[in-house]
């Protein structure tokens, strides 16, 4: 069996790495807002990002919490294929929540 200490999921420092990774991901939309770099919006051409502080907090919470949920569940799963399925499920849940909070694609609550 592989050395458990070499497995990054089994190490507790993964949680601080997730926090740092979340902050780096949040820097991307922040830089796009600061430098007013437009992104393509299929409905109306090119638009700049206009996030509020609450938007950053919510998306940061989603990224951080779903990443930690993955780590905590993946620690109990031994098969790599099951970990991949778990990652796909959590990624789809993240995308659904993000789209729902942004514009209410599946229900009318977001708009």
C-alpha positions as a Markdown table, in Angstrom:
| # | Residue | x | y | z |
|---|---|---|---|---|
| 1 | Unk | 0.0 | 0.0 | 0.0 |
| 2 | Unk | 1.2 | 3.5 | -0.7 |
| 3 | Unk | 2.7 | 5.6 | 2.0 |
| 4 | Unk | -0.1 | 7.5 | 3.7 |
| 5 | Unk | 2.1 | 10.5 | 4.5 |
| 6 | Unk | 2.8 | 11.0 | 0.8 |
| 7 | Unk | -0.9 | 11.3 | 0.0 |
| 8 | Unk | -1.8 | 15.0 | -0.1 |
| 9 | Unk | -5.4 | 14.4 | 0.8 |
| 10 | Unk | -4.3 | 12.8 | 4.1 |
| 11 | Unk | -2.2 | 15.7 | 5.2 |
| 12 | Unk | -3.8 | 18.4 | 7.3 |
| 13 | Unk | -1.9 | 21.2 | 5.5 |
| 14 | Unk | -4.2 | 20.7 | 2.6 |
| 15 | Unk | -6.7 | 23.0 | 4.3 |
| 16 | Unk | -4.3 | 25.9 | 4.4 |
| 17 | Unk | -3.5 | 25.2 | 0.7 |
| 18 | Unk | -7.2 | 25.3 | -0.1 |
| 19 | Unk | -7.5 | 28.7 | 1.6 |
| 20 | Unk | -4.5 | 30.1 | -0.3 |
| 21 | Unk | -5.8 | 28.6 | -3.6 |
| 22 | Unk | -9.2 | 30.2 | -3.0 |
| 23 | Unk | -7.7 | 33.6 | -2.5 |
| 24 | Unk | -5.7 | 33.3 | -5.7 |
| 25 | Unk | -8.8 | 32.3 | -7.6 |
| 26 | Unk | -10.6 | 35.4 | -6.2 |
| 27 | Unk | -7.7 | 37.6 | -7.4 |
| 28 | Unk | -8.7 | 36.9 | -11.1 |
| 29 | Unk | -12.1 | 38.6 | -11.0 |
| 30 | Unk | -10.6 | 41.4 | -8.8 |
| 31 | Unk | -8.0 | 42.1 | -11.4 |
| 32 | Unk | -10.5 | 42.1 | -14.2 |
| 33 | Unk | -12.6 | 44.6 | -12.2 |
| 34 | Unk | -9.6 | 46.9 | -11.3 |
| 35 | Unk | -8.3 | 47.0 | -14.9 |
| 36 | Unk | -11.8 | 47.0 | -16.4 |
| 37 | Unk | -11.1 | 44.2 | -18.8 |
| 38 | Unk | -14.3 | 43.2 | -20.6 |
| 39 | Unk | -15.5 | 39.6 | -20.9 |
| 40 | Unk | -17.8 | 38.3 | -23.7 |
| 41 | Unk | -21.4 | 38.1 | -22.6 |
| 42 | Unk | -23.4 | 36.1 | -25.1 |
| 43 | Unk | -26.5 | 38.2 | -24.5 |
| 44 | Unk | -25.1 | 41.7 | -24.8 |
| 45 | Unk | -21.6 | 41.6 | -26.2 |
| 46 | Unk | -18.7 | 42.6 | -24.0 |
| 47 | Unk | -19.3 | 43.5 | -20.3 |
| 48 | Unk | -17.0 | 44.3 | -17.4 |
| 49 | Unk | -17.2 | 42.4 | -14.2 |
| 50 | Unk | -19.1 | 44.3 | -11.5 |
| 51 | Unk | -18.9 | 42.3 | -8.2 |
| 52 | Unk | -19.7 | 43.6 | -4.8 |
| 53 | Unk | -18.0 | 42.5 | -1.6 |
| 54 | Unk | -20.8 | 40.1 | -0.9 |
| 55 | Unk | -20.2 | 38.4 | -4.3 |
| 56 | Unk | -16.6 | 37.8 | -3.4 |
| 57 | Unk | -17.5 | 36.5 | 0.0 |
| 58 | Unk | -20.2 | 34.1 | -1.3 |
| 59 | Unk | -18.0 | 32.7 | -4.1 |
| 60 | Unk | -15.0 | 32.4 | -1.8 |
| 61 | Unk | -17.2 | 30.5 | 0.7 |
| 62 | Unk | -18.5 | 28.2 | -2.0 |
| 63 | Unk | -15.0 | 27.4 | -3.3 |
| 64 | Unk | -13.5 | 26.9 | 0.1 |
| 65 | Unk | -16.3 | 24.9 | 1.6 |
| 66 | Unk | -16.8 | 22.5 | -1.4 |
| 67 | Unk | -13.1 | 21.9 | -1.6 |
| 68 | Unk | -13.0 | 21.1 | 2.1 |
| 69 | Unk | -16.0 | 18.8 | 1.8 |
| 70 | Unk | -14.2 | 17.0 | -1.0 |
| 71 | Unk | -11.1 | 16.5 | 1.1 |
| 72 | Unk | -13.0 | 15.2 | 4.1 |
| 73 | Unk | -15.1 | 12.8 | 2.1 |
| 74 | Unk | -12.1 | 11.7 | -0.1 |
| 75 | Unk | -10.2 | 10.7 | 3.0 |
| 76 | Unk | -12.7 | 8.0 | 3.6 |
| 77 | Unk | -12.7 | 6.7 | 0.0 |
| 78 | Unk | -9.9 | 4.5 | -1.1 |
| 79 | Unk | -10.6 | 4.0 | -4.8 |
| 80 | Unk | -9.3 | 6.7 | -7.2 |
| 81 | Unk | -12.3 | 6.2 | -9.5 |
| 82 | Unk | -14.7 | 7.0 | -6.7 |
| 83 | Unk | -12.7 | 10.1 | -5.8 |
| 84 | Unk | -13.0 | 11.3 | -9.4 |
| 85 | Unk | -16.8 | 10.7 | -9.3 |
| 86 | Unk | -17.0 | 12.6 | -6.1 |
| 87 | Unk | -15.0 | 15.5 | -7.6 |
| 88 | Unk | -17.3 | 15.6 | -10.6 |
| 89 | Unk | -20.4 | 15.6 | -8.4 |
| 90 | Unk | -19.1 | 18.5 | -6.3 |
| 91 | Unk | -18.0 | 20.4 | -9.3 |
| 92 | Unk | -21.5 | 20.1 | -10.9 |
| 93 | Unk | -23.0 | 21.2 | -7.5 |
| 94 | Unk | -20.7 | 24.2 | -7.4 |
| 95 | Unk | -21.6 | 25.2 | -11.0 |
| 96 | Unk | -25.3 | 24.8 | -10.3 |
| 97 | Unk | -25.1 | 26.9 | -7.2 |
| 98 | Unk | -23.0 | 29.6 | -8.9 |
| 99 | Unk | -25.4 | 29.8 | -11.9 |
| 100 | Unk | -28.4 | 29.8 | -9.6 |
| 101 | Unk | -27.1 | 32.6 | -7.4 |
| 102 | Unk | -25.9 | 34.6 | -10.4 |
| 103 | Unk | -29.0 | 34.6 | -12.7 |
| 104 | Unk | -31.4 | 31.9 | -11.5 |
| 105 | Unk | -31.1 | 29.6 | -14.6 |
| 106 | Unk | -33.1 | 26.7 | -13.2 |
| 107 | Unk | -35.5 | 28.6 | -11.0 |
| 108 | Unk | -36.8 | 32.2 | -10.9 |
| 109 | Unk | -35.2 | 33.0 | -7.5 |
| 110 | Unk | -32.0 | 34.5 | -8.8 |
| 111 | Unk | -33.6 | 37.1 | -11.0 |
